[in-house]
């Protein structure tokens, strides 16, 4: 099982930021913007950005 830490933050105007930090050092930051759009960034433990959700074959 992968240990992970989830934290959320918001600006009281509709923007919400979700941060997942995994025990291996990888992290995913998801931003839900005021207009309903969503942005997501995933960074592996070695600092390399990946295009989608982390999967075991990506080294996490």
Protein Blocks (a to p, Z undefined) as FASTA:
>chain_A
ZZdddddddehnopacdddddfkopacdddddfkopacdddddfkopacfbdcdfknoZZ
